[in-house]
Amino acid sequence: MRAEACRPEHRMFFVLLAAVAVLLCVRPVCAASAEIRQTAAAPDEITVSWEYSDEEAESVTDCEVACHEAGRTETIVSGLLGAAARSCTLKGLVPDKTYIVTLTCECIGSDTPRLMCETEAKTTPEQAETYSKCHFGYNQKGLFVNWNTASGLEAKGLYEYEIADAGGKLLMTGQVTDRVRMERFPYAHRVTKIRVRPVAVNGTETFAGPWSAYRGLVPQPVLKTGRQYGFRKNKPILLGWNRVEGAKEYRVYIKKKGEPYKKAAVVKQKKSGVITVTLKKYRQKKNKKKTEYRIKIVTVAAGGLGKSSDSICYRLSSREKK
């Protein structure tokens, strides 16, 4: 029997079947999706990590990570990595900036790289190095803290702060753009300490740099007023103030207008009650009548947390009626 010629529709069926067989024998090409995300940040670097499925991982032969500033296309920094890489740290960036990071892969079965995905990433502001200002306001009831960065510039950007007592117990936390400013500080009459760190917020993720060293917050005492304090008729100067919790001692300075301050007394801390000191003489001389004196008291903290830096002075005049 003579074989019948294959009809056109039959030939098409066999061609399709052969094509399917070839496809089944080829390993999967690089998938066009992967998950990349930011996992860490510093003032000059960001770290990203990514994952593939097991099937996708088999097809990847190489990958590259590159970043550019948001709104621009020029690549700032990039890294060519192997197929096993799952994270990359990009360095040499600018503090407090937003970048776009792209992941590009070389895959089996593909002649050209295949863009996998991209993500937004942010660097933190500069690290806080020193504190340029720490005071409690003219009334000693607030708190105002500024800090400088590693470059010596005043800090700008988002920072997190922690305030603890002298023993390290956490009292307050918060986030600020460049400084701590409180008109009413609930711990204004006790020794505390503060530390800060730069923060980058990317969507719902927060990435923070390392904490600065603690800085002691040491308030000046507030002098008491009343007929029994200050200049008293025919009596020496009597000063009194409520104790500052966490203080070791108090140094009392006195001067007249146009003269430098001179230490007049050192008063040890008391466990309770009002602290008082009597100033009988000014520079080994009796206090003069009809003379204005200026008094400043410096609190020295226990535990090596420093001393008060405020320069609030009190004016006392013998012309006041006592």
ZALO-157809 format. One line per 4 residues: number of its first residue (from 1); their letters; for each residue x, y, z of N, C-alpha, C, O. Coordinates in pm, whole numbers. Layout:
BEGIN
NUM) A) X:Y:Z:X:Y:Z:X:Y:Z:X:Y:Z | ...
This chain:
BEGIN
1) MRAE) 87:-119:0:0:0:0:89:123:0:184:134:77 | 56:213:-87:137:336:-96:96:432:13:-23:458:34 | 203:488:88:174:583:197:113:710:143:153:765:41 | 17:751:215:-54:873:175:26:996:219:77:997:331
5) ACRP) 38:1096:136:113:1219:170:49:1289:289:-73:1292:306 | 138:1345:370:90:1416:491:19:1544:452:70:1624:373 | -96:1561:506:-173:1682:477:-110:1805:549:-42:1791:651 | -136:1925:495:-78:2048:555:-111:2064:703:-26:2104:782
9) EHRM) -237:2031:740:-274:2050:881:-199:1953:970:-170:1984:1086 | -166:1832:914:-89:1737:993:54:1785:1012:111:1774:1121 | 113:1841:902:250:1893:914:258:2003:1020:354:2008:1096 | 160:2092:1025:158:2200:1124:153:2146:1266:216:2201:1356
13) FFVL) 77:2038:1286:65:1978:1419:200:1927:1467:237:1948:1582 | 276:1858:1375:404:1803:1414:507:1913:1443:591:1898:1531 | 500:2022:1366:591:2135:1392:567:2193:1529:662:2220:1603 | 442:2213:1566:409:2265:1698:452:2171:1808:502:2214:1912
17) LAAV) 434:2041:1784:472:1942:1884:623:1945:1907:670:1934:2021 | 699:1959:1798:845:1965:1810:889:2090:1885:983:2086:1965 | 822:2199:1858:858:2324:1926:835:2314:2076:916:2361:2156 | 723:2251:2113:693:2232:2256:799:2146:2321:842:2173:2433
21) AVLL) 844:2040:2250:945:1950:2304:1076:2025:2328:1142:2004:2430 | 1113:2111:2235:1236:2190:2252:1226:2282:2373:1321:2292:2451 | 1112:2348:2388:1093:2439:2501:1102:2367:2635:1155:2420:2732 | 1049:2245:2639:1052:2168:2763:1193:2126:2799:1221:2101:2917
25) CVRP) 1283:2118:2702:1419:2075:2729:1511:2191:2767:1622:2167:2814 | 1467:2317:2749:1549:2434:2778:1522:2481:2920:1407:2485:2963 | 1628:2518:2995:1610:2570:3131:1537:2703:3125:1547:2774:3024 | 1464:2739:3229:1383:2861:3225:1468:2986:3209:1577:2996:3266
29) VCAA) 1419:3080:3132:1491:3206:3116:1469:3291:3239:1382:3263:3321 | 1551:3398:3249:1544:3484:3367:1406:3547:3379:1355:3607:3284 | 1347:3533:3496:1215:3592:3518:1227:3743:3525:1332:3796:3560 | 1120:3811:3492:1122:3958:3486:1080:4021:3616:1036:4136:3616
33) SAEI) 1091:3949:3728:1053:4007:3856:1139:3950:3967:1182:3835:3961 | 1164:4031:4068:1234:3990:4189:1200:4093:4294:1146:4199:4262 | 1232:4064:4418:1201:4158:4525:1331:4217:4577:1417:4145:4625 | 1345:4349:4567:1461:4419:4619:1413:4526:4715:1311:4591:4691
37) RQTA) 1486:4544:4824:1443:4643:4924:1565:4694:4999:1669:4629:5005 | 1549:4812:5057:1655:4868:5140:1655:4799:5275:1549:4774:5333 | 1775:4768:5326:1786:4700:5455:1873:4773:5556:1872:4737:5674 | 1948:4875:5514:2030:4951:5609:2066:5084:5546:2055:5103:5425
41) AAPD) 2109:5178:5632:2146:5312:5584:2249:5373:5676:2257:5340:5795 | 2328:5462:5621:2426:5543:5693:2433:5677:5620:2370:5691:5515 | 2507:5774:5672:2512:5903:5602:2568:5896:5460:2528:5975:5375 | 2659:5802:5433:2720:5795:5300:2702:5661:5231:2771:5633:5133
45) EITV) 2611:5577:5280:2591:5448:5215:2452:5392:5243:2386:5428:5340 | 2411:5302:5153:2285:5230:5171:2310:5083:5137:2397:5051:5056 | 2235:4996:5199:2243:4853:5172:2108:4805:5122:2004:4837:5180 | 2110:4727:5014:1987:4668:4959:2003:4517:4956:2114:4466:4946
49) SWEY) 1891:4446:4965:1890:4300:4956:1778:4257:4862:1682:4331:4841 | 1792:4136:4804:1691:4089:4711:1679:3937:4720:1765:3869:4777 | 1570:3886:4663:1544:3743:4662:1485:3702:4527:1413:3780:4464 | 1516:3578:4483:1451:3515:4370:1379:3389:4421:1405:3342:4531
53) SDEE) 1290:3338:4340:1239:3204:4368:1347:3102:4334:1445:3137:4267 | 1333:2978:4377:1432:2874:4347:1450:2856:4197:1562:2838:4149 | 1341:2861:4122:1346:2844:3977:1419:2960:3911:1499:2941:3820 | 1390:3083:3959:1457:3201:3904:1606:3198:3934:1688:3235:3850
57) AESV) 1641:3153:4054:1781:3153:4095:1866:3063:4006:1983:3092:3984 | 1809:2956:3954:1883:2865:3867:1920:2930:3734:2019:2890:3673 | 1843:3028:3689:1868:3088:3558:1963:3207:3563:2015:3247:3459 | 1988:3265:3681:2071:3385:3693:2218:3346:3688:2262:3258:3762
61) TDCE) 2294:3410:3602:2438:3388:3593:2519:3504:3648:2633:3485:3688 | 2463:3623:3652:2534:3740:3704:2431:3849:3729:2321:3845:3673 | 2466:3946:3814:2374:4059:3838:2453:4184:3868:2569:4178:3911 | 2391:4296:3847:2452:4426:3872:2354:4515:3947:2235:4518:3916
65) VACH) 2407:4587:4046:2327:4684:4121:2384:4822:4093:2505:4843:4101 | 2296:4916:4060:2339:5054:4033:2242:5151:4096:2125:5119:4117 | 2291:5270:4127:2199:5369:4187:2222:5507:4126:2333:5541:4084 | 2115:5583:4123:2120:5722:4079:2026:5803:4165:1937:5749:4231
69) EAGR) 2045:5933:4165:1959:6020:4245:1818:6018:4190:1797:6006:4069 | 1722:6031:4279:1583:6039:4236:1565:6161:4146:1608:6271:4182 | 1501:6143:4031:1478:6252:3937:1590:6272:3837:1582:6360:3752 | 1699:6188:3846:1809:6198:3752:1841:6058:3699:1797:5959:3757
73) TETI) 1916:6051:3591:1944:5921:3527:2090:5880:3536:2122:5763:3514 | 2181:5973:3569:2323:5939:3572:2353:5844:3687:2316:5869:3802 | 2421:5734:3654:2459:5637:3757:2569:5696:3844:2670:5745:3794 | 2549:5691:3974:2647:5745:4068:2745:5637:4111:2866:5660:4112
77) VSGL) 2693:5521:4145:2777:5411:4189:2709:5281:4150:2586:5273:4148 | 2788:5178:4117:2732:5050:4078:2825:4938:4123:2940:4962:4159 | 2775:4817:4120:2855:4702:4157:2815:4580:4076:2696:4547:4070 | 2912:4511:4013:2887:4390:3937:2910:4272:4030:3020:4254:4083
81) LGAA) 2808:4192:4050:2811:4086:4150:2790:3950:4085:2750:3942:3969 | 2817:3844:4158:2796:3710:4107:2652:3666:4124:2570:3735:4184 | 2623:3547:4070:2487:3494:4075:2442:3464:4216:2322:3465:4245 | 2537:3437:4306:2501:3400:4444:2471:3522:4532:2421:3507:4643
85) ARSC) 2501:3641:4483:2483:3761:4564:2336:3784:4596:2248:3764:4511 | 2310:3827:4719:2174:3860:4760:2167:3995:4831:2060:4035:4877 | 2280:4065:4841:2280:4198:4901:2398:4277:4849:2494:4221:4796 | 2390:4408:4865:2497:4496:4817:2493:4626:4896:2386:4681:4921
89) TLKG) 2611:4675:4935:2622:4805:5001:2686:4904:4905:2798:4882:4857 | 2616:5011:4877:2662:5115:4785:2714:5232:4867:2641:5289:4948 | 2842:5268:4846:2908:5368:4928:2938:5495:4848:2918:5500:4727 | 2986:5596:4920:3022:5721:4855:2903:5808:4821:2910:5887:4727
93) LVPD) 2794:5795:4896:2673:5872:4868:2667:5997:4955:2754:6020:5039 | 2565:6078:4933:2549:6206:5002:2450:6188:5117:2347:6122:5099 | 2477:6245:5234:2383:6231:5346:2246:6291:5317:2233:6389:5243 | 2144:6230:5375:2007:6281:5371:1956:6297:5228:1897:6400:5195
97) KTYI) 1979:6195:5144:1938:6198:5003:1852:6077:4970:1860:5973:5036 | 1770:6092:4865:1689:5981:4814:1750:5931:4683:1781:6010:4593 | 1766:5799:4672:1826:5737:4554:1732:5629:4498:1646:5577:4570 | 1750:5598:4370:1682:5486:4306:1786:5378:4278:1886:5404:4211
101) VTLT) 1763:5258:4330:1857:5147:4312:1792:5045:4218:1678:5004:4240 | 1866:5005:4114:1814:4907:4017:1897:4779:4023:2018:4782:4044 | 1827:4667:4003:1891:4535:3996:1875:4482:3854:1762:4467:3806 | 1986:4451:3787:1986:4399:3650:2055:4264:3649:2161:4247:3710
105) CECI) 1995:4164:3578:2048:4028:3580:2086:3978:3441:2020:4012:3342 | 2192:3898:3434:2224:3816:3318:2164:3679:3342:2178:3623:3450 | 2096:3623:3238:2025:3497:3258:2054:3398:3145:2082:3438:3032 | 2046:3271:3175:2056:3166:3075:1937:3176:2981:1823:3194:3025
109) GSDT) 1964:3165:2848:1856:3172:2750:1821:3312:2710:1723:3334:2638 | 1900:3410:2754:1874:3548:2716:2005:3612:2672:2104:3602:2744 | 2008:3677:2556:2130:3736:2502:2162:3871:2565:2276:3917:2557 | 2065:3933:2626:2085:4066:2684:2043:4064:2830:1960:3983:2871
113) PRLM) 2100:4155:2910:2057:4162:3050:1908:4193:3060:1851:4259:2973 | 1848:4144:3163:1705:4166:3185:1687:4247:3314:1727:4202:3421 | 1628:4365:3304:1603:4446:3423:1503:4374:3513:1393:4340:3471 | 1543:4352:3635:1457:4278:3728:1365:4372:3806:1243:4354:3804
117) CETE) 1422:4471:3873:1338:4558:3956:1419:4677:4006:1540:4686:3983 | 1351:4768:4073:1417:4883:4133:1346:4919:4262:1232:4878:4286 | 1415:4996:4346:1356:5039:4473:1410:5176:4510:1518:5216:4465 | 1337:5246:4592:1383:5375:4644:1459:5350:4774:1418:5267:4855
121) AKTT) 1569:5422:4793:1651:5406:4912:1697:5543:4959:1713:5635:4879 | 1718:5556:5089:1755:5686:5146:1874:5673:5240:1885:5576:5316 | 1963:5772:5234:2071:5780:5331:2023:5858:5453:1927:5935:5444 | 2090:5837:5565:2056:5913:5686:2126:6049:5683:2217:6068:5603
125) PEQA) 2085:6142:5767:2164:6266:5784:2301:6233:5842:2331:6117:5871 | 2384:6334:5859:2517:6314:5916:2508:6273:6063:2411:6304:6132 | 2611:6203:6108:2616:6162:6248:2635:6284:6339:2703:6380:6302 | 2574:6278:6455:2596:6382:6557:2726:6352:6630:2748:6241:6676
129) ETYS) 2812:6453:6639:2942:6434:6702:2955:6513:6833:2999:6459:6934 | 2919:6639:6829:2931:6724:6947:2802:6802:6969:2721:6816:6878 | 2785:6851:7090:2666:6929:7124:2708:7075:7138:2793:7109:7221 | 2647:7159:7056:2687:7300:7055:2612:7382:7158:2659:7488:7198
133) KCHF) 2497:7333:7202:2419:7411:7298:2329:7318:7379:2258:7234:7322 | 2332:7332:7510:2240:7259:7599:2203:7353:7712:2286:7384:7798 | 2080:7399:7713:2038:7486:7824:1890:7467:7851:1819:7400:7776 | 1844:7528:7960:1708:7505:8010:1622:7631:8001:1516:7638:8064
137) GYNQ) 1667:7728:7925:1588:7849:7909:1610:7949:8021:1669:7917:8124 | 1561:8068:7999:1583:8175:8098:1515:8145:8230:1558:8194:8335 | 1409:8063:8228:1338:8031:8351:1373:7894:8407:1315:7850:8506 | 1469:7825:8341:1513:7692:8384:1400:7590:8387:1401:7498:8469
141) KGLF) 1303:7604:8298:1190:7511:8293:1181:7437:8159:1107:7340:8148 | 1256:7481:8058:1251:7418:7927:1373:7333:7902:1448:7300:7994 | 1393:7296:7774:1513:7224:7733:1540:7258:7587:1452:7249:7502 | 1665:7299:7559:1706:7337:7425:1842:7274:7399:1941:7308:7465
145) VNWN) 1848:7182:7301:1972:7110:7270:1999:7116:7121:1913:7081:7040 | 2118:7161:7083:2165:7160:6944:2288:7072:6935:2360:7056:7034 | 2313:7015:6819:2434:6935:6801:2495:6962:6665:2427:7004:6571 | 2625:6936:6657:2700:6950:6534:2733:6813:6476:2740:6714:6549
149) TASG) 2752:6808:6345:2779:6682:6277:2929:6656:6268:3011:6737:6313 | 2964:6542:6210:3104:6506:6194:3180:6606:6108:3301:6623:6123 | 3110:6673:6017:3175:6772:5930:3186:6908:5998:3243:7002:5942 | 3132:6919:6119:3137:7046:6191:3019:7136:6166:3008:7242:6227
153) LEAK) 2929:7095:6076:2812:7177:6047:2701:7146:6146:2696:7038:6204 | 2612:7242:6164:2495:7218:6250:2405:7115:6185:2383:7117:6064 | 2353:7025:6265:2276:6911:6213:2150:6957:6141:2081:7049:6185 | 2120:6890:6029:1995:6910:5954:1946:6774:5908:2025:6691:5861
157) GLYE) 1817:6750:5921:1761:6621:5883:1687:6560:6000:1667:6625:6103 | 1644:6437:5985:1564:6371:6089:1655:6296:6187:1741:6217:6147 | 1632:6322:6316:1709:6257:6422:1615:6201:6529:1506:6254:6552 | 1660:6094:6591:1588:6036:6704:1668:6066:6830:1791:6058:6830
161) YEIA) 1599:6101:6939:1669:6127:7064:1614:6040:7176:1498:5998:7174 | 1699:6013:7273:1661:5944:7396:1714:6024:7514:1830:6064:7515 | 1629:6047:7612:1670:6113:7735:1652:6012:7849:1544:5954:7866 | 1758:5993:7927:1757:5897:8037:1801:5966:8165:1862:6073:8160
165) DAGG) 1770:5904:8279:1821:5960:8404:1968:5923:8419:2024:5854:8334 | 2029:5969:8527:2172:5948:8544:2208:5800:8550:2320:5762:8515 | 2114:5717:8593:2139:5573:8600:2111:5499:8471:2136:5378:8465 | 2060:5566:8368:2034:5503:8240:1889:5466:8216:1858:5414:8109
169) KLLM) 1800:5492:8311:1658:5461:8290:1598:5556:8187:1609:5678:8201 | 1535:5500:8085:1479:5580:7976:1361:5663:8026:1269:5611:8089 | 1365:5795:7996:1260:5886:8039:1176:5937:7923:1054:5947:7934 | 1240:5970:7811:1169:6029:7697:1236:5988:7567:1357:5966:7563
173) TGQV) 1157:5978:7460:1210:5957:7326:1133:6048:7229:1025:6097:7262 | 1188:6068:7112:1119:6148:7012:1201:6160:6886:1316:6117:6881 | 1141:6219:6783:1209:6247:6657:1199:6395:6628:1092:6455:6643 | 1309:6454:6586:1315:6597:6558:1393:6618:6428:1467:6529:6386
177) TDRV) 1375:6734:6366:1444:6759:6240:1588:6802:6258:1672:6769:6175 | 1621:6874:6365:1760:6914:6383:1797:6950:6527:1915:6965:6557 | 1701:6964:6615:1730:7004:6753:1614:6966:6843:1502:6944:6798 | 1644:6960:6972:1538:6936:7072:1500:7071:7131:1585:7147:7178
181) RMER) 1371:7100:7127:1322:7228:7179:1193:7204:7255:1092:7166:7197 | 1196:7227:7386:1079:7211:7471:1065:7333:7561:1158:7371:7631 | 949:7394:7557:923:7507:7647:903:7459:7790:932:7531:7885 | 852:7336:7804:831:7277:7936:892:7138:7936:840:7046:7873
185) FPYA) 1003:7123:8007:1073:6995:8017:1041:6935:8153:1074:6995:8255 | 977:6818:8158:931:6764:8287:1043:6723:8382:1017:6695:8499 | 1167:6719:8334:1279:6679:8420:1381:6792:8431:1502:6767:8439 | 1332:6916:8431:1420:7032:8426:1497:7055:8555:1593:7133:8555
189) HRVT) 1460:6992:8663:1527:7016:8790:1596:6890:8843:1607:6869:8964 | 1642:6807:8748:1721:6690:8785:1825:6666:8677:1807:6710:8563 | 1931:6598:8711:2036:6567:8615:1989:6451:8526:1950:6346:8576 | 1993:6473:8395:1959:6369:8299:2069:6365:8193:2170:6434:8205
193) KIRV) 2048:6283:8090:2146:6277:7981:2072:6245:7851:1966:6183:7851 | 2131:6290:7740:2068:6276:7610:2166:6214:7510:2287:6235:7520 | 2113:6138:7415:2190:6091:7301:2100:6096:7178:1978:6089:7190 | 2161:6109:7060:2084:6122:6937:2147:6035:6828:2264:5998:6836
197) RPVA) 2066:6001:6726:2116:5929:6610:2038:5972:6487:1920:6007:6497 | 2102:5971:6369:2034:6011:6246:1941:5900:6198:1967:5782:6219 | 1831:5939:6133:1728:5845:6091:1687:5874:5947:1674:5990:5908 | 1669:5767:5868:1611:5777:5734:1482:5697:5732:1481:5581:5773
201) VNGT) 1373:5757:5685:1244:5689:5677:1212:5664:5530:1206:5758:5450 | 1193:5539:5494:1164:5499:5357:1033:5419:5359:1032:5300:5389 | 925:5487:5327:794:5422:5334:759:5389:5477:750:5478:5562 | 740:5261:5505:709:5217:5642:833:5171:5717:825:5134:5834
205) ETFA) 948:5174:5650:1073:5128:5711:1153:5247:5765:1159:5353:5702 | 1213:5227:5881:1299:5328:5942:1439:5271:5957:1457:5162:6011 | 1539:5346:5910:1678:5303:5917:1756:5407:5996:1752:5526:5963 | 1826:5364:6099:1895:5457:6188:2044:5429:6190:2088:5314:6181
209) GPWS) 2121:5537:6203:2265:5524:6223:2296:5498:6369:2203:5485:6449 | 2423:5490:6405:2460:5463:6545:2431:5582:6636:2426:5696:6591 | 2414:5552:6764:2389:5656:6864:2515:5737:6889:2627:5685:6881 | 2498:5863:6920:2608:5946:6967:2639:5908:7112:2566:5831:7173
213) AYRG) 2747:5962:7165:2775:5946:7307:2672:6026:7387:2613:6122:7336 | 2649:5985:7511:2558:6059:7597:2616:6196:7631:2737:6211:7647 | 2530:6294:7641:2566:6428:7688:2484:6458:7812:2361:6448:7810 | 2552:6494:7921:2481:6527:8044:2398:6653:8030:2443:6750:7969
217) LVPQ) 2279:6653:8086:2191:6770:8092:2183:6810:8239:2112:6748:8318 | 2255:6915:8273:2270:6954:8413:2215:7094:8434:2272:7191:8383 | 2104:7109:8508:2044:7241:8526:2110:7321:8637:2168:7266:8730 | 2101:7453:8625:2137:7542:8735:2023:7542:8837:1907:7525:8799
221) PVLK) 2055:7561:8963:1946:7577:9060:1881:7715:9045:1944:7810:8997 | 1757:7724:9086:1684:7850:9082:1686:7910:9223:1639:7848:9319 | 1740:8029:9234:1750:8093:9365:1611:8128:9419:1522:8169:9346 | 1597:8110:9548:1472:8146:9614:1468:8295:9641:1572:8359:9660
225) TGRQ) 1349:8348:9643:1330:8489:9675:1250:8499:9805:1197:8399:9854 | 1242:8617:9859:1170:8637:9985:1255:8719:10079:1374:8742:10054 | 1196:8763:10186:1264:8853:10279:1382:8788:10348:1477:8856:10389 | 1377:8655:10361:1487:8589:10432:1608:8563:10344:1713:8525:10396
229) YGFR) 1596:8584:10210:1706:8555:10120:1762:8683:10059:1696:8787:10059 | 1884:8674:10006:1949:8788:9944:2012:8878:10050:2054:8831:10156 | 2017:9007:10020:2068:9103:10119:1966:9118:10231:1847:9139:10207 | 2014:9105:10352:1928:9127:10470:1989:9242:10550:2111:9255:10559
233) KNKP) 1906:9321:10607:1953:9442:10677:2051:9407:10788:2022:9330:10879 | 2171:9468:10776:2277:9449:10875:2322:9304:10888:2378:9264:10990 | 2297:9223:10782:2338:9082:10786:2405:9044:10654:2387:9115:10554 | 2482:8933:10650:2544:8889:10525:2440:8843:10424:2321:8831:10455
237) ILLG) 2488:8816:10301:2401:8765:10195:2367:8619:10224:2456:8538:10253 | 2240:8586:10216:2197:8448:10233:2133:8401:10102:2038:8463:10053 | 2184:8292:10048:2130:8233:9925:2066:8098:9957:2114:8023:10042 | 1957:8067:9888:1890:7939:9907:1828:7890:9777:1783:7970:9695
241) WNRV) 1827:7758:9759:1767:7698:9640:1726:7554:9668:1778:7489:9758 | 1632:7507:9589:1594:7366:9597:1703:7279:9536:1766:7319:9438 | 1724:7163:9592:1828:7073:9544:1799:7025:9401:1684:7005:9364 | 1904:7008:9324:1894:6948:9191:1924:6799:9207:2034:6761:9247
245) EGAK) 1827:6716:9176:1847:6572:9191:1958:6524:9099:1958:6553:8979 | 2053:6449:9155:2166:6399:9077:2289:6488:9083:2389:6458:9019 | 2282:6598:9160:2397:6687:9174:2494:6634:9279:2454:6566:9373 | 2620:6665:9261:2726:6629:9357:2757:6747:9447:2773:6732:9568
249) EYRV) 2765:6866:9387:2793:6988:9462:2751:7109:9379:2713:7096:9262 | 2759:7227:9441:2724:7352:9375:2838:7451:9397:2891:7461:9508 | 2876:7522:9293:2981:7623:9302:2919:7760:9285:2854:7789:9184 | 2939:7845:9384:2878:7977:9386:2981:8081:9344:3091:8087:9400
253) YIKK) 2945:8163:9245:3034:8269:9196:2967:8404:9218:2845:8417:9211 | 3050:8504:9245:2997:8639:9270:3088:8742:9203:3207:8720:9185 | 3028:8854:9165:3107:8963:9109:3029:9093:9119:2908:9094:9143 | 3100:9202:9100:3037:9332:9083:3046:9369:8936:3124:9311:8861
257) KGEP) 2966:9465:8894:2962:9505:8754:3100:9544:8705:3172:9619:8771 | 3136:9491:8586:3265:9525:8527:3379:9439:8575:3493:9459:8532 | 3353:9342:8662:3458:9255:8714:3430:9109:8673:3316:9075:8644 | 3533:9025:8670:3510:8883:8640:3452:8812:8761:3464:8858:8875
261) YKKA) 3389:8698:8736:3334:8619:8845:3446:8560:8930:3553:8525:8879 | 3421:8548:9058:3514:8489:9154:3438:8385:9235:3328:8411:9284 | 3498:8267:9249:3432:8162:9327:3422:8204:9473:3521:8243:9536 | 3300:8197:9526:3276:8241:9664:3251:8125:9759:3275:8137:9879
265) AVVK) 3202:8012:9707:3172:7900:9795:3149:7774:9714:3112:7780:9597 | 3174:7660:9778:3138:7529:9723:3047:7462:9825:3085:7444:9941 | 2928:7425:9780:2827:7370:9872:2799:7226:9832:2768:7198:9716 | 2809:7134:9927:2782:6994:9900:2632:6968:9888:2550:7042:9942
269) QKKS) 2599:6863:9816:2460:6824:9798:2399:6777:9930:2468:6719:10014 | 2272:6802:9947:2198:6752:10063:2099:6645:10016:2056:6645:9901 | 2064:6556:10107:1970:6450:10072:1828:6502:10059:1746:6442:9989 | 1797:6612:10126:1661:6668:10118:1665:6812:10167:1764:6857:10223
273) GVIT) 1556:6882:10144:1542:7018:10194:1608:7123:10109:1668:7094:10006 | 1597:7248:10155:1653:7364:10085:1802:7374:10116:1844:7355:10230 | 1879:7403:10014:2024:7420:10030:2052:7569:10047:2002:7651:9970 | 2131:7603:10146:2161:7744:10173:2311:7765:10188:2385:7673:10220
277) VTLK) 2353:7889:10164:2491:7929:10185:2492:8077:10221:2416:8156:10166 | 2579:8113:10314:2592:8254:10357:2721:8311:10302:2829:8255:10322 | 2710:8424:10234:2826:8493:10180:2855:8615:10266:2787:8717:10256 | 2956:8602:10350:2985:8710:10445:3074:8817:10383:3063:8935:10417
281) KYRQ) 3162:8775:10290:3257:8870:10234:3264:8856:10083:3232:8752:10026 | 3308:8965:10019:3332:8965:9875:3480:8993:9854:3526:9104:9879 | 3554:8893:9808:3697:8905:9787:3768:8954:9913:3847:9048:9912 | 3736:8885:10019:3796:8910:10151:3757:9045:10210:3817:9091:10307
285) KKNK) 3657:9109:10152:3608:9236:10207:3461:9221:10241:3389:9140:10182 | 3417:9301:10338:3275:9298:10375:3189:9347:10259:3230:9436:10183 | 3072:9289:10246:2980:9333:10142:2942:9479:10166:2910:9519:10278 | 2947:9557:10059:2922:9700:10072:2775:9731:10054:2702:9662:9983
289) KKTE) 2734:9838:10120:2597:9887:10102:2587:9962:9969:2687:10011:9915 | 2466:9970:9919:2437:10039:9793:2525:9988:9679:2575:10065:9596 | 2542:9858:9675:2622:9793:9571:2543:9677:9513:2481:9601:9587 | 2546:9664:9381:2480:9551:9317:2579:9439:9293:2686:9460:9235
293) YRIK) 2545:9321:9339:2626:9202:9317:2553:9109:9220:2430:9106:9215 | 2631:9033:9145:2574:8935:9054:2619:8795:9096:2737:8769:9119 | 2522:8707:9106:2545:8573:9157:2519:8471:9047:2419:8481:8975 | 2606:8374:9033:2586:8261:8942:2620:8132:9015:2721:8125:9085
297) IVTV) 2536:8031:8997:2559:7903:9065:2573:7794:8958:2488:7781:8870 | 2680:7717:8966:2707:7609:8873:2683:7476:8944:2739:7450:9051 | 2600:7392:8884:2574:7259:8938:2676:7161:8881:2697:7154:8760 | 2740:7085:8969:2832:6979:8926:2761:6846:8948:2724:6813:9060
301) AAGG) 2743:6769:8838:2667:6644:8845:2752:6531:8901:2874:6529:8885 | 2687:6437:8966:2753:6314:9008:2767:6222:8887:2700:6240:8785 | 2856:6123:8899:2870:6024:8794:2940:6072:8669:2929:6008:8564 | 3012:6184:8677:3088:6229:8561:3007:6286:8448:3053:6285:8334
305) LGKS) 2885:6335:8474:2800:6390:8368:2820:6539:8346:2741:6604:8277 | 2925:6593:8403:2960:6732:8373:2897:6831:8468:2861:6797:8581 | 2884:6954:8422:2829:7062:8503:2736:7147:8418:2733:7136:8296 | 2660:7231:8486:2565:7316:8414:2640:7417:8329:2743:7470:8370
309) SDSI) 2586:7442:8210:2651:7534:8116:2574:7663:8099:2620:7754:8030 | 2456:7674:8161:2381:7799:8153:2456:7912:8222:2531:7889:8317 | 2435:8031:8175:2504:8147:8234:2405:8244:8298:2428:8365:8299 | 2297:8192:8351:2197:8278:8416:2255:8332:8545:2305:8257:8629
313) CYRL) 2247:8462:8560:2297:8523:8683:2183:8597:8753:2085:8636:8689 | 2197:8614:8883:2098:8682:8966:2159:8811:9020:2275:8813:9062 | 2081:8916:9017:2130:9045:9067:2074:9071:9205:1954:9065:9229 | 2166:9101:9295:2128:9132:9432:2182:9271:9467:2299:9299:9443
317) SSRE) 2099:9355:9524:2141:9491:9557:2111:9520:9702:2005:9484:9753 | 2207:9585:9769:2189:9621:9911:2084:9731:9926:2042:9762:10038 | 2041:9790:9814:1940:9896:9825:1801:9838:9841:1707:9910:9875 | 1787:9706:9818:1656:9644:9837:1626:9638:9987:1715:9618:10070
321) KK) 1500:9657:10019:1459:9655:10158:1449:9512:10206:1378:9431:10146 | 1520:9480:10311:1519:9346:10368:1490:9353:10517:1484:9250:10584
